[in-house]
């Protein structure tokens, strides 16, 4: 390849918008077999970063540099509220946690490393971007009063209510991950033996037992309120009202609605 050809290619790369590169990055992750939730996580973290770089315009590749990245992280640390632009979460006072900011930096570093792999740049522009230190998060146990408030906010005599009632009991009873729950298949729900088979990280299958109260809620949902699947290939235990498989976003929306009702009750 001649010098002039290399110069032309380099100039063309410099004229690609970062938003276009982000779309290519997400498409690459999809072809690599990453889950929809992972793709959504990258989009959620990198979207604000790309908008920050552009400052109201389409940023170009030269705008992606260590100085601007550090300024973006500093802006995250200076926030005094959360969920300001969220479609259904209520805006809360208080800045982002170090754990949340750590996630932004991880996504930014992954994006810049991908730019090197795909030869859009010759060196990683964010290689020296440090992740904030985070401690081990302590999981807070819900009190009886908090649990009562949650169940008081659920109307179990509707499709959505019976579903979230069963979901809440199953999560509390088994401690399975959210991804394991919305990916749970009805054929993996063994009601006679009182256990479920879940597919966890690394595609490892394990058996998780549940109690009698959870069993009653599951049977009530399955026998009375579970919609007909929209397609024969849909075998998820928990379905949307239209019969589609439940997603992570749908699960988050359910609990966000409970939170809003709980606040109204209190």
The 8 nearest C-alpha neighbors of each residue, nearest first, counted from 0:
[[1, 4, 2, 5, 3, 6, 8, 7],
 [2, 0, 4, 3, 5, 6, 7, 8],
 [1, 3, 5, 4, 6, 0, 7, 8],
 [4, 2, 6, 5, 1, 7, 0, 8],
 [5, 3, 7, 1, 6, 2, 8, 0],
 [4, 6, 8, 2, 3, 7, 9, 1],
 [5, 7, 3, 9, 4, 8, 10, 2],
 [6, 8, 10, 4, 9, 5, 11, 3],
 [9, 7, 11, 5, 10, 6, 12, 4],
 [8, 10, 6, 12, 7, 11, 5, 13],
 [11, 9, 13, 7, 12, 8, 6, 14],
 [12, 10, 8, 14, 13, 9, 7, 15],
 [11, 13, 9, 14, 15, 10, 8, 119],
 [12, 14, 10, 60, 11, 15, 9, 61],
 [13, 15, 11, 12, 59, 16, 10, 60],
 [16, 14, 12, 13, 59, 60, 17, 11],
 [17, 15, 59, 19, 18, 58, 57, 60],
 [16, 18, 20, 19, 59, 58, 60, 21],
 [17, 19, 21, 16, 20, 22, 49, 57],
 [20, 18, 22, 16, 17, 21, 23, 15],
 [19, 21, 17, 23, 22, 18, 24, 16],
 [20, 22, 24, 18, 19, 23, 17, 25],
 [23, 21, 19, 25, 20, 24, 26, 18],
 [24, 22, 20, 26, 21, 25, 27, 19],
 [23, 25, 21, 27, 22, 26, 20, 28],
 [26, 24, 28, 22, 27, 23, 21, 29],
 [27, 25, 29, 23, 24, 28, 22, 30],
 [28, 26, 24, 30, 29, 25, 23, 31],
 [27, 29, 31, 25, 26, 30, 33, 24],
 [28, 30, 26, 31, 32, 33, 27, 25],
 [31, 29, 27, 32, 28, 26, 33, 25],
 [30, 32, 28, 29, 33, 27, 26, 34],
 [33, 31, 30, 29, 34, 28, 27, 35],
 [32, 34, 29, 28, 31, 37, 35, 38],
 [33, 35, 37, 36, 38, 32, 29, 39],
 [36, 34, 38, 37, 39, 33, 29, 40],
 [35, 37, 39, 34, 38, 40, 247, 33],
 [38, 36, 40, 34, 39, 35, 33, 41],
 [39, 37, 35, 41, 40, 36, 42, 25],
 [38, 40, 36, 42, 37, 41, 43, 35],
 [39, 41, 37, 43, 38, 42, 36, 44],
 [42, 40, 44, 38, 43, 39, 45, 106],
 [41, 43, 39, 45, 40, 46, 44, 38],
 [42, 44, 40, 41, 46, 45, 39, 47],
 [45, 43, 41, 103, 42, 46, 40, 106],
 [44, 46, 48, 42, 47, 41, 43, 49],
 [45, 47, 49, 48, 42, 43, 44, 50],
 [48, 46, 50, 49, 45, 51, 44, 43],
 [47, 49, 51, 45, 46, 50, 52, 71],
 [48, 50, 52, 46, 51, 47, 45, 53],
 [51, 49, 47, 53, 52, 48, 54, 46],
 [50, 52, 48, 54, 49, 53, 47, 71],
 [53, 51, 49, 50, 54, 58, 48, 62],
 [52, 54, 58, 56, 57, 50, 55, 51],
 [55, 53, 51, 56, 52, 50, 58, 57],
 [54, 56, 53, 50, 57, 51, 52, 58],
 [55, 57, 53, 54, 58, 50, 52, 51],
 [58, 56, 53, 16, 59, 18, 55, 17],
 [59, 57, 53, 16, 17, 52, 56, 62],
 [60, 58, 16, 17, 62, 61, 15, 14],
 [59, 61, 62, 13, 63, 17, 16, 15],
 [62, 60, 63, 59, 13, 64, 58, 14],
 [63, 61, 60, 59, 64, 58, 52, 67],
 [64, 62, 61, 60, 67, 52, 65, 124],
 [65, 63, 124, 66, 67, 62, 68, 125],
 [64, 66, 68, 125, 67, 124, 69, 128],
 [65, 67, 69, 68, 64, 70, 63, 71],
 [68, 66, 70, 69, 65, 64, 71, 63],
 [67, 69, 65, 71, 70, 66, 64, 72],
 [70, 68, 72, 66, 71, 67, 65, 73],
 [69, 71, 67, 73, 68, 72, 74, 66],
 [72, 70, 74, 68, 73, 69, 67, 75],
 [73, 71, 75, 69, 74, 70, 68, 76],
 [72, 74, 70, 76, 75, 71, 69, 77],
 [75, 73, 71, 77, 72, 76, 70, 78],
 [76, 74, 72, 73, 77, 78, 71, 95],
 [75, 77, 73, 74, 78, 72, 95, 94],
 [78, 76, 74, 75, 73, 79, 94, 95],
 [77, 79, 94, 75, 76, 80, 74, 95],
 [78, 80, 94, 93, 92, 77, 81, 95],
 [81, 79, 92, 93, 94, 91, 78, 90],
 [80, 82, 91, 83, 90, 94, 92, 95],
 [81, 83, 85, 90, 84, 88, 89, 91],
 [84, 82, 90, 81, 85, 80, 89, 91],
 [85, 83, 82, 86, 90, 81, 88, 87],
 [84, 86, 82, 88, 87, 83, 89, 90],
 [87, 85, 88, 84, 82, 89, 83, 252],
 [88, 86, 85, 89, 255, 252, 256, 82],
 [89, 87, 85, 82, 86, 255, 90, 83],
 [88, 90, 91, 82, 87, 83, 85, 259],
 [91, 89, 82, 83, 81, 88, 80, 92],
 [92, 90, 81, 80, 89, 93, 82, 83],
 [91, 93, 80, 79, 81, 90, 94, 82],
 [92, 94, 80, 79, 91, 81, 95, 78],
 [95, 93, 79, 78, 80, 81, 96, 76],
 [94, 96, 99, 76, 81, 97, 100, 78],
 [95, 97, 99, 98, 100, 94, 76, 101],
 [98, 96, 100, 99, 133, 101, 131, 95],
 [97, 99, 101, 96, 100, 133, 102, 131],
 [100, 98, 102, 96, 101, 97, 95, 103],
 [101, 99, 103, 97, 102, 98, 104, 96],
 [100, 102, 98, 104, 99, 103, 130, 131],
 [103, 101, 105, 99, 100, 104, 106, 98],
 [102, 104, 100, 44, 106, 101, 105, 107],
 [103, 105, 107, 101, 106, 102, 130, 108],
 [106, 104, 102, 108, 103, 107, 109, 101],
 [105, 107, 109, 103, 104, 108, 41, 110],
 [108, 106, 104, 110, 109, 105, 103, 111],
 [107, 109, 105, 111, 110, 106, 104, 125],
 [110, 108, 106, 112, 107, 111, 105, 113],
 [111, 109, 113, 107, 108, 112, 106, 114],
 [110, 112, 114, 108, 113, 109, 123, 125],
 [113, 111, 109, 115, 114, 110, 123, 108],
 [114, 112, 116, 110, 115, 111, 117, 109],
 [115, 113, 111, 119, 117, 112, 116, 120],
 [114, 116, 118, 120, 112, 113, 117, 121],
 [117, 115, 113, 118, 114, 112, 119, 120],
 [116, 118, 114, 115, 119, 113, 120, 112],
 [119, 117, 115, 120, 116, 114, 121, 113],
 [118, 120, 114, 117, 115, 12, 121, 116],
 [121, 119, 115, 118, 122, 114, 123, 117],
 [120, 122, 115, 118, 119, 123, 114, 116],
 [123, 121, 120, 115, 124, 126, 112, 114],
 [122, 124, 126, 125, 112, 111, 115, 121],
 [125, 123, 64, 126, 65, 122, 111, 63],
 [126, 124, 128, 65, 127, 123, 108, 111],
 [125, 127, 123, 128, 124, 108, 112, 111],
 [128, 126, 125, 129, 65, 124, 123, 108],
 [129, 127, 125, 126, 130, 65, 69, 108],
 [130, 128, 127, 131, 104, 126, 125, 69],
 [129, 131, 101, 104, 132, 128, 105, 100],
 [132, 130, 101, 97, 133, 129, 100, 98],
 [131, 133, 130, 134, 97, 101, 98, 129],
 [134, 132, 98, 97, 131, 135, 101, 136],
 [133, 135, 136, 132, 98, 97, 137, 131],
 [134, 136, 137, 133, 98, 138, 132, 97],
 [137, 135, 134, 138, 133, 98, 139, 97],
 [138, 136, 139, 135, 134, 140, 133, 98],
 [137, 139, 136, 140, 135, 141, 174, 134],
 [140, 138, 137, 141, 142, 136, 145, 135],
 [141, 139, 142, 138, 137, 143, 145, 146],
 [142, 140, 145, 146, 139, 143, 144, 138],
 [141, 143, 145, 144, 146, 140, 147, 139],
 [144, 142, 146, 145, 147, 141, 148, 140],
 [143, 145, 147, 142, 146, 148, 141, 149],
 [146, 144, 148, 142, 147, 143, 141, 149],
 [147, 145, 143, 149, 148, 144, 142, 150],
 [148, 146, 144, 150, 149, 145, 151, 143],
 [147, 149, 151, 145, 146, 150, 261, 144],
 [150, 148, 146, 152, 147, 151, 145, 261],
 [149, 151, 153, 152, 147, 148, 146, 164],
 [152, 150, 148, 149, 153, 147, 261, 154],
 [151, 153, 150, 149, 261, 260, 257, 148],
 [154, 152, 150, 151, 160, 155, 257, 164],
 [153, 155, 160, 156, 157, 152, 161, 151],
 [156, 154, 160, 161, 157, 153, 164, 159],
 [157, 155, 154, 161, 160, 158, 159, 224],
 [158, 156, 160, 159, 155, 161, 154, 224],
 [157, 159, 224, 161, 160, 162, 240, 225],
 [158, 160, 162, 157, 161, 163, 240, 155],
 [159, 161, 155, 157, 154, 163, 162, 158],
 [162, 160, 155, 164, 158, 159, 163, 220],
 [161, 163, 159, 165, 160, 164, 166, 220],
 [162, 164, 166, 160, 165, 161, 167, 159],
 [165, 163, 161, 167, 162, 166, 160, 155],
 [166, 164, 216, 168, 162, 163, 217, 167],
 [167, 165, 163, 169, 164, 168, 162, 170],
 [166, 168, 170, 164, 169, 165, 163, 171],
 [167, 169, 171, 165, 170, 213, 166, 172],
 [168, 170, 172, 166, 167, 171, 173, 213],
 [171, 169, 174, 167, 173, 172, 168, 175],
 [172, 170, 168, 169, 174, 173, 167, 175],
 [171, 173, 169, 170, 168, 209, 174, 210],
 [172, 174, 170, 175, 171, 169, 209, 207],
 [173, 175, 170, 171, 172, 176, 169, 207],
 [176, 174, 173, 170, 179, 177, 180, 169],
 [177, 175, 179, 178, 180, 174, 170, 199],
 [176, 178, 180, 179, 181, 175, 247, 250],
 [179, 177, 180, 176, 181, 182, 247, 199],
 [180, 178, 176, 182, 177, 181, 183, 197],
 [179, 181, 177, 183, 182, 178, 176, 175],
 [180, 182, 183, 178, 245, 179, 246, 177],
 [181, 183, 179, 180, 178, 184, 235, 245],
 [184, 182, 180, 181, 235, 236, 179, 197],
 [185, 183, 235, 236, 187, 186, 234, 182],
 [184, 186, 236, 188, 187, 235, 234, 183],
 [185, 187, 184, 188, 189, 234, 236, 235],
 [188, 186, 196, 184, 185, 195, 189, 183],
 [187, 189, 195, 185, 186, 190, 194, 196],
 [190, 188, 194, 192, 191, 195, 193, 187],
 [189, 191, 193, 192, 188, 194, 214, 218],
 [192, 190, 193, 189, 194, 188, 214, 195],
 [191, 193, 190, 189, 194, 208, 195, 188],
 [194, 192, 190, 191, 209, 208, 189, 210],
 [195, 193, 208, 207, 189, 209, 192, 188],
 [194, 196, 188, 207, 187, 189, 206, 197],
 [197, 195, 206, 187, 205, 207, 204, 188],
 [198, 196, 204, 205, 179, 199, 195, 183],
 [197, 199, 204, 203, 202, 179, 205, 196],
 [200, 198, 203, 202, 197, 204, 179, 201],
 [201, 199, 202, 203, 198, 204, 179, 178],
 [200, 202, 203, 199, 198, 204, 205, 197],
 [203, 201, 200, 199, 198, 204, 197, 205],
 [204, 202, 199, 201, 198, 200, 205, 197],
 [205, 203, 198, 197, 199, 202, 196, 206],
 [204, 206, 197, 196, 207, 203, 198, 199],
 [205, 207, 196, 195, 194, 197, 208, 204],
 [206, 208, 195, 194, 196, 205, 173, 209],
 [209, 207, 194, 193, 195, 206, 173, 210],
 [210, 208, 194, 193, 172, 173, 213, 207],
 [211, 209, 213, 212, 214, 172, 193, 208],
 [210, 212, 214, 213, 215, 209, 193, 216],
 [213, 211, 215, 214, 210, 216, 168, 209],
 [212, 214, 216, 211, 215, 210, 168, 169],
 [213, 215, 211, 217, 212, 216, 218, 210],
 [214, 216, 218, 212, 213, 217, 219, 211],
 [217, 215, 165, 219, 213, 214, 218, 220],
 [216, 218, 214, 220, 219, 165, 215, 221],
 [219, 217, 221, 215, 220, 216, 222, 214],
 [218, 220, 216, 222, 217, 221, 223, 215],
 [219, 221, 224, 217, 218, 225, 223, 161],
 [220, 222, 225, 218, 219, 223, 217, 224],
 [221, 223, 219, 220, 218, 224, 225, 217],
 [224, 222, 220, 219, 221, 225, 218, 226],
 [223, 225, 220, 158, 221, 226, 222, 161],
 [224, 226, 221, 220, 223, 227, 222, 158],
 [227, 225, 242, 228, 224, 240, 238, 241],
 [226, 228, 242, 229, 225, 241, 230, 238],
 [229, 227, 242, 230, 233, 243, 226, 231],
 [228, 230, 242, 243, 227, 241, 231, 233],
 [229, 231, 232, 228, 233, 243, 242, 227],
 [232, 230, 233, 228, 229, 234, 227, 242],
 [231, 233, 230, 234, 228, 229, 235, 244],
 [234, 232, 231, 230, 228, 235, 244, 229],
 [235, 233, 184, 185, 232, 236, 228, 186],
 [236, 234, 184, 237, 185, 244, 183, 233],
 [235, 237, 185, 184, 183, 234, 238, 181],
 [236, 238, 235, 245, 181, 244, 162, 239],
 [239, 237, 244, 245, 242, 243, 236, 240],
 [238, 240, 242, 243, 241, 245, 244, 237],
 [241, 239, 242, 226, 238, 158, 159, 243],
 [242, 240, 239, 243, 229, 226, 238, 228],
 [243, 241, 228, 229, 239, 238, 226, 240],
 [242, 244, 239, 238, 229, 241, 228, 245],
 [245, 243, 238, 235, 239, 246, 233, 237],
 [244, 246, 238, 239, 181, 237, 249, 243],
 [247, 245, 249, 248, 181, 250, 244, 182],
 [246, 248, 250, 249, 251, 181, 36, 178],
 [247, 249, 251, 250, 246, 252, 245, 36],
 [250, 248, 252, 246, 247, 251, 245, 253],
 [249, 251, 247, 253, 252, 248, 246, 254],
 [252, 250, 248, 254, 253, 249, 255, 247],
 [251, 253, 255, 249, 250, 254, 248, 256],
 [254, 252, 250, 256, 251, 255, 249, 257],
 [253, 255, 257, 256, 251, 252, 258, 250],
 [254, 256, 252, 258, 257, 253, 251, 259],
 [257, 255, 259, 253, 254, 258, 252, 260],
 [258, 256, 254, 260, 255, 259, 152, 261],
 [257, 259, 261, 255, 256, 260, 254, 262],
 [258, 260, 256, 262, 261, 257, 255, 263],
 [261, 259, 263, 257, 262, 152, 258, 264],
 [260, 262, 258, 264, 152, 263, 259, 257],
 [263, 261, 265, 259, 260, 264, 258, 257],
 [264, 262, 260, 261, 265, 259, 258, 152],
 [263, 265, 261, 262, 260, 152, 148, 151],
 [264, 262, 263, 261, 148, 260, 152, 259]]
